Amino acid sequence: MLFADLDLQVRKLMLDEVERDIRQGRLFRSTRLTDKGWRDYPALLRQAVQSGDDAWLTAELQRPGRLKLLETRRLPGGPILSCVPHTAAATLAEGEFNRFYIRALCRAALERGEGAVEICRAKPVAKARPKSPAKIGARLDAEALLDDLRANNAVDPALGVPSGPNSGLSVRRVPSPH
């Protein structure tokens, strides 16, 4: 994903948000992580936030032993065992890196006395979700979005940003009017 406003200050705020979730026991735990993957995950996430990106985190999560190979899926006819999708590492890495990035941008906006962030496309997608194009360019209250993302570490936060796994949506600083 392209995180246009990712700079040292945003990375610092991202790390603050990661540490906050770790302290509160609220770091998202994917059911696709093995026990080893879960043990490694906080340090990997910290390193990605400090000096890497979602692609680096994806590569680290793909290392042997960090992701389960099989998972149980619930279907109308009953549960079945299926292979974990080959995109699982990228889905987790992109989604979580993006959530912490958005939280950091909201904090940065509030610290600058700005009250909003703007929804943007951070990753091209072959087929956008029907509601995604209408969201691009919309401004969201930075404090409300930050509170929402802190309270909901699930895939679909209440305010709809990010818009679920692989949506390609993120936020950016509100462009200056000049």
C-alpha positions in Angstrom: 0.0 0.0 0.0 1.1 3.6 -0.5 1.1 5.5 2.8 1.7 9.0 1.4 2.0 10.7 4.8 4.3 8.1 6.5 7.1 10.1 8.0 9.1 9.8 11.3 6.5 11.6 13.3 3.7 9.4 12.0 5.9 6.3 12.7 6.4 7.5 16.3 2.6 7.9 16.8 2.0 4.5 15.2 4.4 2.9 17.6 2.7 4.7 20.5 -0.6 3.2 19.3 0.9 -0.3 19.0 2.3 -0.1 22.5 -1.1 1.2 23.8 -2.8 -1.9 22.3 -0.2 -4.2 23.7 -0.4 -2.7 27.2 -4.2 -3.0 27.2 -4.1 -6.5 25.8 -6.1 -5.3 22.7 -3.6 -6.2 19.9 -5.6 -7.9 17.2 -4.9 -11.7 17.2 -5.6 -13.3 13.9 -6.9 -16.8 14.1 -4.6 -17.6 11.3 -1.4 -17.1 13.3 0.2 -20.1 14.9 1.3 -19.9 18.6 4.8 -19.0 17.3 3.4 -16.4 14.9 1.5 -14.8 17.8 4.6 -14.8 20.0 6.6 -13.2 17.2 3.9 -10.8 16.0 4.2 -7.9 18.5 8.0 -7.5 17.8 7.4 -7.8 14.0 4.7 -5.2 14.1 6.9 -2.9 16.1 9.7 -3.3 13.6 7.5 -2.8 10.6 6.1 0.4 12.2 9.6 1.7 13.2 11.5 1.1 10.0 9.5 -1.1 7.6 6.1 -1.2 6.0 3.2 -3.6 5.3 5.2 -5.5 2.6 8.1 -6.2 5.0 5.6 -7.4 7.6 3.9 -9.6 5.0 7.3 -11.2 4.2 8.0 -11.8 7.8 4.6 -13.4 8.5 5.1 -15.7 5.5 8.2 -17.3 7.1 7.6 -20.9 8.0 5.8 -21.6 11.3 4.1 -18.2 11.7 0.8 -18.9 9.8 -1.4 -21.9 10.0 -1.6 -24.0 6.9 -5.2 -25.1 7.6 -8.3 -23.6 9.1 -11.8 -24.6 9.9 -14.5 -22.9 7.9 -18.1 -22.9 8.9 -20.4 -23.7 6.0 -24.2 -24.3 5.9 -23.5 -28.1 5.6 -21.2 -28.0 8.6 -17.6 -27.2 9.3 -14.9 -28.1 6.8 -11.1 -28.0 6.9 -9.6 -25.8 4.2 -6.2 -24.3 3.3 -5.5 -20.8 4.7 -5.5 -18.5 1.7 -2.1 -17.6 0.2 -3.0 -14.0 0.8 -3.5 -14.4 4.5 -0.1 -12.8 5.5 -0.7 -9.8 3.2 -4.3 -9.3 4.4 -3.2 -9.2 8.0 -0.1 -7.1 7.5 -1.8 -4.5 5.2 -4.9 -4.3 7.4 -3.1 -3.9 10.7 -0.4 -1.6 9.4 -3.1 0.6 7.8 -5.2 0.7 11.0 -2.2 2.0 13.0 -1.3 4.4 10.3 -4.8 5.8 10.3 -4.8 6.1 14.1 -1.4 8.0 13.9 -2.7 10.3 11.2 -5.7 11.1 13.3 -3.5 11.9 16.2 -1.2 14.1 14.1 -4.2 16.0 12.7 -5.4 16.6 16.2 -2.0 17.7 17.4 -1.9 20.2 14.5 -5.3 21.6 15.5 -6.9 20.1 12.4 -10.1 18.2 13.0 -10.3 16.0 10.0 -8.5 13.4 7.7 -9.5 12.5 4.2 -10.3 9.1 2.8 -8.0 8.1 -0.1 -7.2 5.0 -2.2 -3.8 3.7 -0.9 -3.8 0.5 -3.0 -5.1 -0.1 -6.5 -7.7 -2.8 -6.6 -8.9 -4.8 -9.6 -12.5 -4.4 -8.6 -13.4 -1.8 -6.0 -16.2 -2.5 -3.6 -19.4 -0.7 -4.7 -19.3 1.9 -1.8 -15.5 2.6 -2.0 -15.4 5.2 -4.8 -18.0 7.3 -3.1 -15.9 7.4 0.1 -12.8 8.7 -1.6 -12.3 12.4 -0.8 -14.7 12.3 2.1 -13.5 13.9 5.3 -13.9 12.3 8.6 -13.6 13.7 12.1 -10.1 12.7 13.3 -11.1 12.3 16.9 -14.2 10.2 16.2 -12.2 8.0 13.8 -9.3 7.6 16.3 -11.8 6.6 19.0 -13.6 4.2 16.7 -10.3 2.4 15.7 -9.1 2.3 19.3 -12.4 0.7 20.4 -12.8 -1.7 17.5 -9.8 -3.7 16.5 -12.0 -5.9 14.3 -11.9 -5.9 10.5 -14.9 -3.5 10.0 -14.8 -0.5 12.4 -18.1 1.4 12.9 -17.1 4.4 10.7 -16.2 2.2 7.8 -12.5 3.1 7.5 -10.7 1.1 6.7 -13.5 -0.7 4.8 -12.6 -4.3 5.6 -9.8 -6.4 4.4 -8.2 -5.6 1.0 -10.4 -2.6 0.4 -7.3 -0.5 -0.5 -8.7 2.5 1.4 -6.8 4.6 3.9 -6.7 8.2 4.9 -4.4 11.2 4.3 -3.8 14.6 5.6 -6.4 17.0 4.4 -4.8 18.9 1.5 -4.2 22.6 2.0 -6.6 24.9 0.1 -3.9 26.6 -2.0 
